[in-house]
């Protein structure tokens, strides 16, 4: 199999890239349940595996469940809107400064020709949530410098594990090539829950029954309203009816009294007909409770608190901040941390790894109301934690002269300047005037 031109990948590890060859045993993962797809023979015959409800569940049909769509959309939007910063670590590790002129910062600001950073990270996160794997091919220049980042649909990627432990990716994309094999150094691979350590498992494939039940519950509700929000019943008569007459009578009944628009109409029965409703009502079947329970289960699959998608009423003003922090800790930070590590490993050169780092700035999601931000800002400025201009920059305000100076409370001092406990200077003679 032909390899990539040298302009597409970095110059090191050339020998390892040629390792998988014909006749060499390799372990391949492609077009499988782990990647969120079905085997080709099954997809061609059935389109998908049905759940116990009888409904097919795939990453595409799962979007019909409103809770799945809301969870995936919420995570993708929130992670995409967080600024991704390239930081230069200060000497002795005392903090870091944000740089916008480094080539890596410019690459992350313009990942490719058709996507903005928001669109890029939205799609990358979407693939990770829906398919359990997200792939981004790295296109490099002559000197190995990355030039663009190309997100690739998981269906167009197959992964190979070589006997030496290297990962290789067979991909097809118009901007990269058809049938191209990439070394792991030229691929950013984000993976979700995994059983083998190098391929993620789609949550859609892992929990098809919960999603299938949610879809079935939605369809059940739609059917209820289509039939006038009533369970079907029977028309009874003592007379004998032919099949044609019975079918004609049922059709006339549906046309006259079925559907939402006909709800509440008064039925007129002729020739001794009697109507008897059978089955359970929506309340008796606890339809609403079933839908809420399945939505909560789906939220648990994606580590999204139900209130983030408009479900549940357990969040109040008192615990809203804690609930939001829980969402960031469980749903966003794991994905962001993996992306940071992959970028640092694949896009930062060896000589720069010790002084550069990539971080998502989660302060954007933790911004409270204006009064809380001002109160916290005043406390931070007065205590010398930040300067006034640093706080103004966070709020999108222009700096002012001498605003870069740090304030120090005059009634406090450094611990090193305090006299020792046995210092004679601390012992003062009693004031004679005070004794009289």
Secondary structure as UniProt FT lines:
FT   HELIX           6..8
FT   HELIX           14..17
FT   TURN            22..23
FT   STRAND          27..29
FT   HELIX           33..35
FT   HELIX           40..45
FT   TURN            52..53
FT   TURN            59..60
FT   HELIX           61..64
FT   HELIX           66..80
FT   STRAND          84..89
FT   HELIX           91..93
FT   STRAND          96..99
FT   HELIX           103..109
FT   HELIX           117..131
FT   STRAND          133..140
FT   TURN            142..143
FT   STRAND          146..152
FT   HELIX           154..156
FT   STRAND          157..161
FT   TURN            163..164
FT   STRAND          167..173
FT   TURN            174..176
FT   STRAND          177..183
FT   HELIX           184..186
FT   STRAND          187..191
FT   HELIX           203..206
FT   HELIX           208..226
FT   TURN            227..228
FT   STRAND          233..236
FT   HELIX           243..257
FT   HELIX           260..262
FT   TURN            263..264
FT   TURN            271..272
FT   STRAND          274..277
FT   TURN            282..286
FT   HELIX           287..301
FT   TURN            302..303
FT   HELIX           306..309
FT   TURN            317..319
FT   HELIX           320..327
FT   HELIX           328..332
FT   HELIX           333..347
FT   HELIX           350..352
FT   TURN            353..355
FT   STRAND          356..360
FT   HELIX           362..364
FT   HELIX           370..382
FT   TURN            383..384
FT   HELIX           388..394
FT   TURN            395..396
FT   TURN            401..404
FT   TURN            410..411
FT   HELIX           415..417
FT   TURN            421..422
FT   HELIX           424..426
FT   HELIX           432..435
//
